Amino acid sequence: MRNLTFLLTLLSISAYAQKSNPRSYIQLMSGESIEGKELIFVAPSQNEPVFRLDGISYPAKEVEFFKNMHGYFANLGRIEGFDKPSFAMRIDKGRTNLYQRIDVGVYAGAELMPGTNGEGLSDGTSFQFYNVGDEPLRKVGYSNMKVDLADNLGATAHLKDYRKFRFLQLGLIGSGAGVLASSLAVQAGQPVQFNPMMLLGLLVSGSSLLLEAPKDDALWLAADEYNRDRGYVAVGGGY
């Protein structure tokens, strides 16, 4: 009994230590993975931004993924260029991993450092990037996702919904613009006066914004469907 109590106490201490001192991790663009305890991001005004893992510096542009006590993050350099360090936070892990853009300076330290009104923090309500396993990130969108999610019929169906909403949007924008252009053409050579037809054109074009939410939902649903694949066991995608 005493041994059991000692063992439980030891496990509790170990669990607490791991929670209070979680392992940090970086994966370089070369594919090399490095673990450590303390990871911070440093962006001097005159020097190249770096990550310091247990005192050893690595240029930020060479770090493709990193993990610390706040979460798991990916470099956007392959998509947006490496002139300025840009990172996204993983907000969902599965067969496909979803990422939201964040301010890396907020997360890459011992404490969260958001702006005055929480600027730079992830709210988990949208995603702009994704990847499969440990592959480099891709932009979220129909053209990319239709290829990566093609082996799941449910995900493909939601992506078709996204394309349908996008076509409807373009149709509404085009129709509204056509009505507005026609109204302006009638008034050619004279002072332009706002009239009901111009209002109709603006309303038709503006109604396209109502499809933004269904479009976003379709992408979420496609990713969810792909991640719910019953024959899949989540692996990869970092720690």
Secondary structure, 3 states (H helix, E strand, C coil): CHHHHHHHHHHHHHHHHHHHCCCEEEEECCCCEEEECCEEEECCCCCCCEEEECCEEEEHHHEEEEEECCEEEEECHHHHCCCCCCEEEEEECCCEEEEEEECHHHHCCCCCCCCCCCCCCCCCCCCCEEEECCCCCEECCHHHHHHHCCCCHHHHHHHHHHHHHHHHHHHHHHHHHHHHHHHHHHCCCCCCCCCHHHHHHHHHHHHHHHHHHHHHHHHHHHHHHHHCCCCCCCCCCCC
